[in-house]
């Protein structure tokens, strides 16, 4: 390797732009991708060959790593023109793939054509085909949580009076929370389940998965008031506070699946271990958490909840407080014992976009539960990001931070998710500093990432020169894409700031993905949320007067997923929603659409009547 190649190892989370390009090269060459990814490049960075794992010795019709290295080195020396041609063809295919995807989706569509509810209905019907009605979620194993699609279903139920959509959200979240994918002792969700019933996880815990799930559960709690969702939000954020938070306010990226070289070892239990810790009450723990002598995975036990806890308590003749008290006692004892084990490795790099997602999650949890510490954590994280990630020239932000050092120019996803977090934190604090920062970074993103021809954003900024081409990512997969997030941001900011150009751009973006959204909704969860914002204009709510903080807190607890809300003791001529509105000693709530307001009301009860039964 050192004799014939310049070897470069890349952390794909630190440089997702590099991973995206060369993973696509691998998929074009081999028909599939995966990690570890090995890619061979020309000196200018263009790929000409790629593959995943190669064994130490030839096996299963695959050459060994050494054989491959000799072959590639020989090709480069003896057939350079062939290698150059291969690199040129691969680069052209990758370059054109995003553009052709967008062009196919809107070819022949008039850019002035109105977006309408039919697209959302078509997307819902197609998504409904993938509902797992036995175990919840979407599709079969391996099974990912699909939090963005669950949020879409919550909104769909609101706008289209589709109770089956809400039913599937509740059913799916209950099964996930009751499964092994959820850490029943310490809180937090693993990345995905290897089976369709959510029992056996891939034990890695990712920051972004938990951010997305906290956001979905917060909205589900607002909609349903189910204690299970409240408890799970609280436990998950306790895990983030305890294990995933840097002293300066940033959030770490992930916990490994393995400890001591064994996947899941930190989380698994023998029945005898629990018997020794819990004594006589162990029999109840075993029943409630599915523990047996034989185990349920590799002769040990993944904790899960196989039976209805309330029904079990009733059969035991326990009063209402008996089981919660027992659960607290059990968790304290088992967590103390678990803390003695070798912990999974911590990926302690701090990523701008992932952190912004968790700041949004804390903001959503504050809106749902009213826990003051969640608001404080969200604001602290925003302050950390805008300080630690700031580029020395003051003209942009960095993507990653570790040990006091920030590096790599931020990508589209970073800026889009930061703007979203600023809007979400504004929505719970009503501090207009966050709104103005959202405006600032939106304008920066428009200037450095937007392709005016396609009306889509590049993943990399105009100044990033160390990769062979710039791409546009559209799909919402494990995380929302930067493009779909920007579409949502633009539609929200349009109303707060009265900026028609933002709305016009977002609508143009949506027109280009409309057909894709209808055909493949499972890969366009955030785009569907953006479509909702475009098709059903948000309710515009202004709270003005002496009691604005108390009243806005009450409104935040309601499930009004698409609202643009401002609150202040007095009006503010800078923002049309507050302009000309005065409260004085009284407090008024204005409900508006396109800045045309109904008569203000001066009680929360009257506000509830205004929005009750109306799609908001």
C-alpha positions in Angstrom: 0.0 0.0 0.0 2.7 2.5 0.9 4.9 1.6 -2.0 2.2 2.1 -4.8 -0.5 4.3 -3.3 -1.1 7.5 -1.3 -3.4 6.1 1.5 -6.0 8.5 2.9 -8.5 7.3 5.6 -11.7 9.4 5.8 -14.2 9.6 8.6 -17.4 9.5 6.5 -19.3 11.6 9.2 -16.6 14.3 9.2 -16.6 14.3 5.4 -20.0 13.2 4.1 -19.3 14.9 0.8 -16.4 12.6 0.1 -18.4 9.5 1.2 -21.4 10.4 -1.0 -19.3 10.7 -4.2 -17.2 7.6 -3.7 -20.1 5.5 -2.4 -22.0 6.3 -5.6 -18.9 5.3 -7.6 -18.9 1.9 -5.8 -22.6 1.4 -6.4 -22.1 2.1 -10.1 -19.2 -0.3 -10.4 -20.5 -3.2 -8.3 -24.2 -2.6 -8.1 -24.1 -2.2 -4.3 -22.4 -0.3 -1.6 -21.5 -0.5 2.0 -18.6 0.0 4.5 -15.7 -0.4 4.7 -15.5 1.5 1.4 -12.3 1.3 -0.6 -12.0 3.6 -3.5 -9.1 4.2 -6.0 -8.6 7.7 -7.3 -6.5 9.5 -9.8 -4.3 12.3 -8.4 -7.1 14.9 -9.2 -9.5 12.9 -7.0 -11.6 11.3 -9.7 -12.5 7.7 -8.9 -11.8 4.8 -11.3 -12.5 1.8 -9.1 -14.2 1.0 -5.8 -15.4 -1.9 -3.7 -16.2 -2.8 -0.1 -14.5 -5.6 1.8 -11.7 -7.7 0.4 -10.5 -10.7 2.5 -6.9 -11.4 3.4 -7.0 -14.5 1.3 -9.1 -15.1 -1.9 -12.5 -16.4 -0.9 -16.0 -16.6 -2.3 -14.9 -15.5 -5.8 -13.4 -12.4 -4.4 -9.7 -11.6 -4.8 -7.6 -10.9 -1.7 -6.7 -7.3 -0.8 -3.1 -7.8 -1.9 -4.2 -9.3 -5.2 -6.5 -6.3 -5.8 -3.7 -3.8 -5.0 -1.3 -5.5 -7.4 -4.0 -5.5 -10.1 -4.9 -1.8 -9.7 -1.2 -0.8 -9.5 -0.5 -2.7 -12.8 -3.5 -1.1 -14.5 -2.4 2.4 -13.5 1.1 1.8 -14.8 0.4 -0.1 -17.9 -3.1 1.0 -19.1 -3.2 4.6 -17.9 -5.5 5.7 -20.7 -8.1 3.0 -19.8 -8.0 4.1 -16.2 -8.4 7.8 -17.3 -11.4 6.9 -19.5 -13.0 4.9 -16.6 -12.5 7.9 -14.3 -14.0 10.3 -16.8 -17.1 8.1 -17.4 -17.7 7.5 -13.6 -17.4 11.2 -12.8 -19.9 12.1 -15.6 -22.4 9.5 -14.4 -22.2 10.8 -10.8 -22.3 14.4 -11.9 -25.5 13.8 -13.9 -27.3 11.5 -11.5 -28.8 14.2 -9.3 -29.7 16.5 -12.2 -31.4 13.6 -14.1 -33.3 12.6 -11.0 -34.7 16.1 -10.6 -35.3 16.6 -14.3 -37.2 13.3 -14.6 -39.5 14.3 -11.7 -40.6 17.7 -13.2 -40.1 17.3 -16.9 -43.1 18.8 -18.6 -44.5 20.3 -15.4 -45.4 23.9 -15.5 -43.5 25.7 -12.8 -46.5 27.8 -12.2 -48.7 24.8 -11.5 -50.3 24.8 -8.1 -49.3 22.3 -5.4 -52.4 20.6 -4.1 -53.6 18.0 -1.5 -53.9 15.2 -4.1 -50.1 14.8 -4.1 -50.2 14.3 -0.3 -53.1 11.8 -0.6 -51.3 9.8 -3.2 -48.1 9.8 -1.1 -50.1 8.6 1.9 -51.7 5.8 0.0 -48.4 4.6 -1.2 -46.8 4.9 2.2 -49.7 3.0 3.7 -48.8 0.0 1.6 -45.6 -0.3 3.7 -47.3 -0.2 7.1 -46.3 -3.2 9.2 -49.7 -3.8 10.9 -48.3 -6.6 13.1 -45.3 -4.9 14.7 -45.6 -1.2 13.7 -43.2 0.9 11.5 -42.6 0.4 7.9 -41.6 -2.7 5.9 -39.6 -5.6 7.2 -36.2 -6.4 8.7 -33.9 -4.7 9.1 -36.3 -2.1 10.4 -35.5 1.6 11.0 -37.7 3.9 13.1 -38.8 6.1 10.2 -39.4 9.1 12.6 -39.9 11.6 9.7 -42.6 9.5 8.2 -44.4 9.2 11.6 -44.4 13.0 11.8 -45.9 13.2 8.4 -48.7 10.7 9.5 -49.5 12.9 12.5 -49.9 15.9 10.2 -51.9 13.8 7.7 -54.4 12.8 10.4 -54.9 16.5 11.2 -55.5 17.7 7.7 -57.3 14.8 6.2 -59.3 13.4 9.1 -57.5 10.0 8.8 -57.6 8.3 12.3 -55.8 5.3 10.9 -52.7 7.5 10.4 -52.7 8.5 14.0 -53.3 4.9 15.1 -50.3 3.7 13.2 -48.1 6.4 14.8 -49.2 5.4 18.3 -48.9 1.6 17.5 -45.4 2.0 16.0 -44.0 4.2 18.8 -45.5 1.9 21.5 -43.9 -1.1 19.9 -40.5 0.6 19.5 -40.5 1.8 23.1 -41.5 -1.7 24.3 -38.8 -3.4 22.1 -35.1 -4.1 22.6 -34.3 -1.2 20.2 -35.1 1.0 23.2 -32.7 0.9 26.2 -35.1 -0.1 28.9 -32.8 0.9 31.7 -30.8 3.9 30.5 -33.0 5.4 27.8 -32.2 6.2 24.2 -32.8 4.2 21.0 -30.4 2.0 19.1 -30.0 2.8 15.4 -32.3 0.0 14.0 -33.7 -3.4 14.7 -32.3 -6.4 12.9 -35.7 -8.1 13.2 -39.2 -6.8 12.3 -40.5 -7.0 15.8 -38.0 -4.4 17.3 -36.5 -6.9 19.7 -32.9 -7.3 18.5 -31.1 -4.0 17.8 -27.9 -3.1 16.2 -26.8 -1.7 19.5 -25.1 1.5 18.2 -26.8 4.6 19.5 -26.7 7.6 17.2 -27.4 11.2 18.2 -29.5 12.0 15.2 -31.8 9.0 15.5 -32.6 10.0 19.0 -33.1 13.6 18.0 -35.6 12.6 15.4 -37.5 10.2 17.7 -37.7 12.8 20.5 -39.2 15.2 18.0 -41.8 12.6 16.8 -42.6 11.6 20.4 -43.0 15.2 21.5 -45.6 15.8 18.8 -47.3 12.5 19.5 -47.5 13.4 23.2 -49.0 16.8 22.3 -51.6 15.0 20.2 -52.4 12.1 22.5 -51.3 13.0 26.0 -50.0 9.4 26.5 -47.8 9.1 29.6 -45.6 6.5 27.8 -44.4 9.1 25.3 -43.7 11.7 28.1 -41.7 9.1 30.1 -39.7 8.0 27.0 -38.9 11.6 26.1 -37.7 12.2 29.6 -35.6 9.1 29.8 -34.0 9.6 26.4 -33.0 13.2 27.2 -31.7 12.0 30.6 -29.4 9.7 28.6 -28.3 12.6 26.3 -27.6 14.7 29.4 -25.7 12.0 31.2 -23.7 10.3 28.4 -23.8 12.5 25.3 -23.1 16.0 26.4 -19.8 17.9 26.4 -19.2 20.2 29.4 -19.3 23.2 27.0 -22.8 22.3 25.7 -22.2 20.3 22.5 -23.5 16.8 21.9 -21.4 13.8 21.1 -22.1 11.8 17.9 -22.6 8.2 18.9 -22.0 5.2 21.2 -20.5 2.1 19.6 -22.4 -1.2 19.5 -19.5 -3.1 20.9 -17.7 -3.3 24.2 -14.9 -5.7 24.9 -15.2 -6.7 21.2 -18.7 -8.1 21.6 -21.8 -6.4 20.2 -24.3 -5.5 22.8 -22.4 -6.9 25.7 -22.9 -3.8 27.8 -26.7 -4.1 27.5 -27.3 -7.9 27.9 -28.2 -9.7 31.1 -28.2 -13.3 32.5 -31.2 -14.2 34.5 -29.0 -15.2 37.4 -27.5 -11.7 37.5 -30.9 -10.1 37.9 -32.0 -12.7 40.5 -29.0 -11.7 42.6 -29.7 -8.0 42.4 -33.4 -7.9 42.8 -34.1 -10.8 45.1 -37.8 -11.7 45.6 -39.0 -9.0 43.2 -37.0 -10.5 40.3 -39.9 -12.7 39.3 -41.9 -9.6 38.5 -39.0 -8.0 36.6 -38.6 -11.2 34.5 -42.2 -11.2 33.5 -42.3 -7.5 32.7 -39.0 -7.4 30.8 -39.1 -10.8 29.0 -36.2 -12.4 30.9 -35.6 -16.1 30.8 -33.0 -18.7 31.7 -32.4 -19.4 28.0 -32.3 -15.8 27.0 -33.7 -14.2 23.8 -30.5 -13.5 22.0 -27.3 -15.5 22.0 -28.2 -17.1 25.3 -28.5 -13.8 27.1 -31.4 -11.4 27.6 -32.2 -8.2 25.7 -34.7 -6.3 28.0 -38.0 -5.5 26.4 -41.7 -5.3 27.4 -43.7 -8.2 26.2 -46.8 -7.7 28.3 -49.1 -4.9 29.2 -47.8 -3.4 32.5 -51.1 -2.0 33.7 -52.8 -5.3 33.2 -50.0 -7.1 35.0 -50.2 -4.7 38.0 -54.0 -5.2 38.2 -53.6 -9.0 38.2 -51.1 -8.7 41.0 -53.6 -6.5 43.0 -51.1 -3.6 43.2 -52.2 0.0 43.7 -51.4 2.6 41.1 -48.0 3.6 42.6 -46.7 0.1 43.3 -45.3 -0.7 39.8 -43.8 2.8 39.1 -42.0 2.6 42.4 -40.7 -0.9 41.7 -39.5 0.2 38.2 -37.6 3.1 39.7 -36.0 0.7 42.3 -35.1 -1.9 39.7 -33.6 0.6 37.3 -31.4 2.2 40.0 -30.1 -1.2 41.1 -29.4 -2.5 37.5 -28.0 0.8 36.3 -25.5 0.8 39.2 -24.4 -2.7 38.3 -24.3 -1.9 34.6 -22.0 1.0 35.3 -19.3 -1.4 36.5 -19.1 -2.9 33.0 -16.7 -1.8 30.2 -18.6 0.9 28.4 -19.1 1.0 24.6 -16.8 3.4 22.8 -17.9 7.0 22.6 -17.5 8.9 19.3 -16.9 12.3 20.9 -16.7 14.4 17.8 -19.4 17.2 17.7 -21.1 17.7 14.4 -22.9 21.0 13.6 -25.9 19.5 11.8 -26.5 16.6 14.3 -26.2 19.0 17.2 -28.7 21.4 15.6 -31.1 18.4 15.3 -30.8 17.7 19.0 -31.3 21.4 19.8 -34.6 21.2 17.8 -35.5 18.0 19.8 -35.0 19.8 23.1 -37.1 22.7 21.9 -39.8 20.3 20.8 -39.7 18.5 24.2 -40.0 21.9 26.0 -43.0 22.8 23.8 -44.6 19.5 24.7 -43.7 19.1 28.4 -42.8 22.6 29.6 -39.6 21.4 31.3 -37.5 24.5 31.7 -34.2 22.6 31.6 -35.0 21.6 28.0 -35.3 25.2 26.9 -32.0 26.0 28.7 -30.2 23.1 27.0 -31.4 24.1 23.6 -30.3 27.7 24.0 -26.9 26.6 25.5 -26.3 24.3 22.5 -27.1 27.1 20.0 -24.6 29.4 21.8 -22.0 26.7 21.7 -22.4 26.0 18.0 -22.3 29.6 16.9 -19.2 30.1 19.0 -17.2 27.0 18.6 -18.0 26.4 15.0 -17.3 29.9 13.7 -14.7 30.2 11.0 -11.8 32.5 11.7 -12.8 34.8 8.8 -16.2 35.2 10.2 -17.8 34.3 6.9 -19.1 30.8 7.6 -19.1 27.9 10.0 -17.2 24.6 10.4 -18.7 21.1 10.3 -17.0 19.4 13.2 -15.4 20.2 16.5 -13.3 18.1 18.9 -10.9 18.9 21.7 -11.2 22.6 21.2 -10.6 22.5 17.4 -13.1 23.0 14.7 -12.5 22.0 11.1 -13.9 21.3 7.6 -16.2 23.8 6.1 -19.9 23.2 7.0 -22.1 21.5 4.4 -25.7 22.3 3.3 -27.1 20.0 5.9 -25.3 21.8 8.6 -26.7 25.2 7.6 -30.2 23.9 6.9 -30.5 22.1 10.2 -29.0 25.1 12.1 -31.6 27.4 10.6 -34.3 25.0 11.6 -32.9 24.8 15.1 -32.8 28.6 15.3 -36.5 28.8 14.2 -37.4 26.0 16.7 -35.7 27.8 19.6 -37.2 31.1 18.6 -40.6 29.4 18.7 -40.2 28.6 22.4 -38.4 31.7 23.6 -39.7 34.4 21.2 -36.3 36.0 21.4 -36.0 37.7 18.0 -32.3 37.4 18.1 -32.8 33.7 17.0 -35.1 34.8 14.2 -32.6 37.3 12.9 -29.8 34.7 13.1 -32.0 32.3 11.1 -32.4 35.1 8.4 -28.6 35.6 8.4 -27.7 32.0 7.8 -30.5 31.5 5.3 -29.1 34.3 3.2 -25.6 32.8 3.6 -26.9 29.4 2.4 -28.7 31.0 -0.6 -25.5 32.8 -1.6 -23.1 29.9 -1.3 -25.2 26.7 -2.0 -28.1 27.5 -4.3 -28.1 26.4 -8.0 -30.3 29.0 -9.5 -31.0 26.9 -12.6 -32.4 23.8 -10.9 -33.7 25.7 -7.8 -32.0 23.1 -5.6 -29.0 23.5 -3.2 -25.6 21.8 -3.7 -24.4 19.8 -0.8 -21.0 21.6 -0.7 -20.4 25.4 -0.8 -18.9 27.2 -3.7 -15.5 27.5 -2.1 -15.0 23.8 -1.3 -12.4 22.8 -3.8 -10.9 19.5 -2.6 -13.5 17.2 -4.2 -13.9 16.6 -8.0 -17.6 17.7 -8.2 -20.5 19.2 -6.4 -23.7 17.2 -5.8 -27.3 17.8 -4.8 -28.8 15.3 -2.3 -32.6 15.0 -2.3 -33.5 11.9 -0.4 -34.6 11.9 3.3 -33.1 8.7 4.5 -31.6 8.2 8.0 -31.6 12.0 8.2 -33.6 14.7 6.4 -31.8 16.1 3.4 -30.5 19.6 3.4 -32.8 20.5 0.4 -36.0 19.3 2.1 -35.0 21.0 5.4 -34.4 24.3 3.5 -37.8 24.0 1.8 -39.4 23.8 5.2 -37.3 26.7 6.6 -38.1 29.0 3.7 -41.8 28.4 4.0 -41.7 29.2 7.7 -39.5 32.2 7.4 -41.6 33.6 4.6 -44.4 34.3 7.1 -42.3 35.4 10.0 -40.3 37.9 7.9 -42.7 38.6 5.1 -40.2 37.5 2.4 -42.2 36.3 -0.6 -38.9 35.2 -2.4 -38.5 32.5 0.3 -41.9 31.0 -0.4 -41.5 31.2 -4.2 -38.2 29.3 -4.0 -39.6 26.6 -1.7 -42.6 26.1 -4.0 -40.3 25.8 -7.0 -38.3 23.1 -5.1 -41.4 21.2 -4.3 -42.7 21.3 -7.8 -39.5 19.5 -8.9 -39.9 16.6 -6.4 -43.7 16.3 -6.4 -43.7 13.2 -8.7 -40.9 11.5 -6.7 -42.7 12.3 -3.5 -45.9 10.6 -4.7 -44.0 7.5 -6.0 -41.5 7.0 -3.2 -42.9 8.7 0.0 -40.8 6.5 2.3 -37.6 8.3 1.1 -39.1 11.8 1.2 -40.5 12.2 4.7 -39.3 15.8 5.3 -40.3 16.8 1.8 -43.8 15.7 2.6 -43.8 17.9 5.7 -42.7 20.8 3.4 -45.5 20.0 1.0 -48.0 20.2 3.9 -46.7 23.7 4.7 -47.1 24.7 1.1 -50.6 23.2 0.6 -52.1 24.1 3.9 -50.9 27.6 5.0 -49.9 27.6 8.7 -52.0 29.3 11.3 -50.3 32.6 12.2 -50.7 33.3 15.9 -49.7 36.5 17.8 -49.8 36.8 21.6 -49.5 40.3 22.8 -49.8 41.8 26.3 -48.9 41.5 30.0 -49.5 37.7 30.2 -47.8 36.8 26.9 -45.3 34.3 28.5 -47.9 32.4 30.4 -50.4 32.2 27.5 -47.8 31.3 24.9 -46.6 28.5 27.1 -50.1 27.1 27.2 -50.5 27.4 23.4 -47.1 25.6 22.9 -48.5 22.5 24.6 -51.2 22.1 22.0 -50.7 20.0 18.9 -50.6 22.7 16.2 -47.9 21.3 14.0 -47.9 24.0 11.4 -48.1 27.3 13.2 -46.0 30.5 12.9 -46.2 32.1 16.3 -44.9 35.3 17.8 -45.3 36.6 21.4 -44.4 39.8 23.1 -45.5 42.2 25.7 -46.1 44.8 23.0 -46.1 45.0 19.2 -43.1 45.2 16.9 -43.2 47.0 13.6 -40.3 44.9 12.2 -42.6 41.9 11.9 -46.0 42.0 10.2 -47.5 39.5 12.6 -46.8 41.9 15.5 -47.1 45.2 13.7 -49.9 47.4 15.0 -50.9 45.1 17.8 -50.8 46.3 21.4 -51.8 44.5 24.6 -51.2 46.9 27.5 -52.5 45.6 30.8 -54.6 43.0 28.9 -53.4 40.1 26.8 -54.8 39.3 23.3 -54.4 36.4 21.0 -54.7 37.0 17.3 -55.2 34.1 14.9 -54.4 35.1 11.3 -53.9 33.8 7.8 -51.7 35.7 5.3 -51.6 38.5 8.0 -55.4 38.9 7.9 -56.5 38.4 11.5 -59.7 37.5 13.1 -60.9 39.6 16.0 -58.5 39.1 18.9 -59.6 37.0 21.9 -58.6 37.7 25.5 -58.9 34.2 27.0 -57.3 30.9 26.4 -60.7 29.3 26.3 -61.7 31.6 23.4 -58.5 30.8 21.6 -59.2 27.1 22.0 -62.6 27.6 20.4 -61.0 29.4 17.4 -58.7 26.5 16.6 -60.8 23.6 17.8 -61.7 21.4 14.9 -59.8 23.5 12.5 -56.7 22.3 10.7 -53.8 24.3 12.1 
